[in-house]
Amino acid sequence: MQISRPSSAQDCFKMESNVPGKKLHFALILCILLGIGFLTTSFVSFYVARDSLQEQIAESTLPLTSDNIYSEIQRDLLQPIFISSLMAHDTFFRDWTLNGEKDTQQVTRYLSEIQKRYGTVTAFFVSDKTRNYYHTDGIIKQVSPDDPDDSWYFHSRDMKEPYEINVDHDTADRSRLTIFVNYQVRDYEGKVIGVTGVGLAVNSVTNLIETYQKRYGRTIYFSDRQGNITLHGSDFGDDKTLQAHESISPLATQILTSPGTSLSYNDGNETIFVNSRLVPEFNWLLLVEQHEHIGDQRIENTLLINIAISLFITLLVGFTAYFTIRSYQKRLEELASFDKLTSACNRQVFDLVFEKVTKACRRRKEPLAMICLDLDQFKEINDTYGHPGGDTALREVASMIRSQISDEDTLCRWGGDEFVILLPGRDRSNAMQVARRIADMIRQNGVRFGRENISLTISAGVTEYRDSEILSSIINRVDQALYSSKNAGRDQISQA
């Protein structure tokens, strides 16, 4: 059952807790301190980062980006390697080759299906027995150790590793530069009986370069070991070799003779950092460039983002602190002002209520009455039903009292099983009527506790406020009336 508190006690509580100034002051100080801390940290980080930018780019950021790009290129090459591995280990090639390569259309259909399913630019198989080069269009040629264009096959056949990646012109289309994955096909005894694989168009790698450039904000290109620019993105320029690049040419020898290095050059306007790394699958050098201003711009953007986040967090913490403090303060004041068991106001807040109500009654020239009551034989209830039974009795009695008084009246749990009721606008006669209604209701209804019904009666004293009387005086008088009711045999109401 939800028990509402008397309005006069609520008004007094609101009056006491209506002090938002201190809470707001605290929240503002907290926001200022947080803001200063965040801004100081952000600006110190900005200046430290800017001062160490060149060292960081040269020794950490750019090499890391280069490693990421290298790893992604290797990852993108895993699919054609996987496809070639499936082809090489497919029993179809073994059985078809060992059975004499009788039906050319079988292998042609197989290669066509591989090319169509996986989107490669080519798929092939070269038999070591017949030297036939099988393609999706049929037999292209017979490879020969005397033909330099066929040297790739004999190298792939005789190598120790099961596969290799090389860049070459497609045998079926000499105008097309293709990245081939050549995979050995072995018979059931482990002997090489041919080489199979797929081809990946070079322009697809160029598209990857464009993707990496947008993602990392770097200039990316490839060079062979002679300095020829083999692949590059759209923003590279027209230089065909490293030696032809006006600014980087003095560093070309150092780059080409090292499997990996980090250096920088100046193009007249700003410093540009370069990181190179050998891609052994291609025997090409991967070069990644970063302009100094890009790093500055990113740090500045990071600073602005940090400031925005800091301000947001500061405001969020400030609002959270304000409303949390207000909520906890209200809760603490409620706990300090109202009895937890009965929701009646306690003696501390009753002093404030009494002062406020007496002033209002004197101003309006209205009477003011008080009732003091307690439960008869309450100790026996506790002894019989235990403290849970006693608590239930107190809670239900408070509820029944509240049902017989108005919202302007105030109910206070004075202590133990004793209650005090303040009734503004009522004289002693009216208060006697209220006390009788309360006593009758409690006597007739009792309190339900589990399967038991606890019979209850109350004794009460009634008095009327005298002009300029203090609280202790009226409490003494109404208390004497209560004791008179007790001495008269209980279940009685007496007037002071």
Secondary structure, 3 states (H helix, E strand, C coil): CCCCCCHHHHHHHHHHHCCHHHHHHHHHHHHHHHHHHHHHHHHHHHHHHHHCHHHHHHHHHHHHHHHHHHHHHHHHHHHHHHHHHHHHCCHHHHHHHHCCCCCHHHHHHHHHHHHHHHCCCEEEEEECCCCEEEECCEEEEECCCCCHHHHHHHHHHHCCCCEEEEEEECCCCCCCEEEEEEEEEECCCCCEEEEEEEEEEHHHHHHHHHHHHHHHCCEEEEEECCCEEEEECCCCCCCCECCCCCCCHHHHHHHHCCCEEEEEEECCCCEEEEEEEEECCCCEEEEEEEEHHHHHHHHHHHHHHHHHHHHHHHHHHHHHHHHHHHHHHHHHHHHHHECCCCCCECHHHHHHHHHHHHHHHHHHCCCEEEEEEEECCHHHHHHHHHHHHHHHHHHHHHHHHHHCCCCCCEEEEEECCEEEEEEECCCHHHHHHHHHHHHHHHHHHCEEECCEEECCCEEEEEEECCCCCCHHHHHHHHHHHHHHHHHCCCCCEEEC
